[in-house]
Structures are given as structure tokens and as C-alpha cells.
Amino acid sequence: MTTNLQLTADGKLKHFLTPEGLSAELLTQILDTAETFIDNTQSPRKIKSPQLLRDKTVVNLFFENSTRTRTTFELAAKNLGAEVINMNIATSATSKGESLLDTIRNLEAMFVDAFVVRHAVSGAAHFIAQQTAPHISVINAGDGQHAHPTQAMLDVFTIRQHKPDFSQLRVAIIGDILHSRVARSEIHALNILGAKEVRVIAPKTLLPAEIEALGVTVSHNLQDGLQDIDVVIMLRLQKERMTSALLPSESEYFSCFGLTEEKLKIAKPNAIVMHPGPINRGVEIDSKVADGKQSVILQQVSNGVAVRMAVMAMTMTDFSNH
Ligand code: CP
């Protein structure tokens, strides 16, 4: 999948479809820009509301369910002063058979400036970016098993708050890698930003073929794989994308790959625990870990607002002039 489509002729971010192929400088600019939107002078910290997208209209086009991504994109757009339209796909003309392209053409005719797209089909956001009018930006909010770039960036942002030196960072991504767009985007972003090691830990049935080609090390045993790890990222079993039985049972999966307090002790003592959500307690993670002192899961959600503000500001404005 080409990534040049994401950039303007002078190298600025026009669409955000995948971190794959983008430079460390550009990804760092997203992180640094997000940092400027957090008001550290207040306790608890607050998000600033610079009106960078005044007079712009953002359409949230979610063809799949979402709690965190859709809501934080809406908050982010509103913090930047944009008008936000949340398309209700269930009650839209999509349910009467209108094609994706016709839906896009009709929304374009309403003078919108950006589409935030979640779709079950890998490549859907890329397809819209290819087809849409030149002034419109497309931000991928998760396409099939392919990419979830803003989730990866908010995860990397959260990691950087706790472990700023990526050259010494060992990250383990654990669970259903096969169906995870989050894992793919995290692997790309962490490698681009120079992480020392990205390790995937999963049963063979939940790993894509030739995953090593993405620049990861592989373990099929959680206890072995957690050795020396700084960041533990747990993934949910994406049962909605499983077309055949890939596991004996959820209880057996939890006993082999579920993160408990005891297993977490194998990682470095100051390791942080992350999860993109939604979490399935007792399937991939024990409640004591999800709610424990090493968990930064809700911090990830909070960081989603500032990071999505950064991506919208950078794609929808000539941000260097601000
Ligand atoms: N992490 C994530 O994409 O969550 P939602 O499905 O709730 O948006």
C-alpha cells in the first residue's frame, strides 16, 4: 500500500492512514504537537482549546463500533473549534444500499473538510483518500486488520511520558496479533522511532505468517517473553474477525497468555501495562493488573484527545504557520 498519498508535495501530512513509510521526524512532530495541547500548569492536567480549525467541518464516519476513538476524535475536533458531524451509519442511506463512494461524494458536496473513517475493510480509508476532493483530509480511525495509526501514536505518546529513551526500550505486544490493526501500527511506529526491541508474544495461531519481516522478535511463551520488558501491551481476542476456531477455550488462553500480577513480576519492576481497549477482564488481563499501579490504560485514553488534535491540526492546516 503506497504511503506517499499521505504527504503533500512539500512533505507535510495531508492524510493519516498508516505510520508505515513515514519519517521519525514526522512522527515526532505529531508527538511534540500533541504535547503543546496539554496544559501542564493545571492539576489535574487540562487540554487547551486553540481555535485552529475554526470554519472547518469534520465528519466522523464510523462503519464499525467505537467508544474511545470516535469520542476522542469528536472532543479533539471541538477543542480545535471545528464543526463535527457524527454520521449514524445505521440510520444513513448506507442501509439502503448506497455505496461507500456515493456516500463520500454526497458528503463532499456539503463542503466538509475532513473524514475520520473507521471501516471493517482493510484499505477503506486509503480508498477514500484516493477518491476524495483534493482539499479534504482523511484520517484512518481503524481499517480492518490493516492500521490504526492514531491509536499507535497515542500509545507511543504514553510510552514517551514514562520511558523517554526509545533506544533502550523493549516493548512486548501480547495476544491476537493476527487480527490486530493496533499491533501493526504500533510495530511500525515503534520501529520508526528507534525502539531497541519490539517483541510479539502469542500462540502460533494468532500470529501472521512471516511477522518477523515487520521487524519484531517472536515468543510463543508469556513467561519467557516477558523477560527484560519495559512496556507490556495487551491485546483483546478479536472474535469478530475470527473465521475459525483458533483457540481451545478462553480459560485455557487466559492460563497461558493472560496477564496476572504474578506474571507481570517477570517484566522489569517499573514496566508499564497498556491496552488499547476495549479490555476483556479475565480473558487477556486480570482485573488486578488492569486496575493496578503499573497500568496506564486510562492515561492512554486521555492522551487520545491531544494526539488526535495534533493529527487534525497537522493534516487540516498549514501547521508550520501557527
Ligand atoms: N482502541 C479503540 O480503537 O477503541 P474503540 O474501538 O472503542 O474506538
Residues whose N, C-alpha, C, O or C-beta is under 5 A from the ligand:
A	BS01	CP	N65 S66 T67 R68 T69 R70 P276 G277 P278
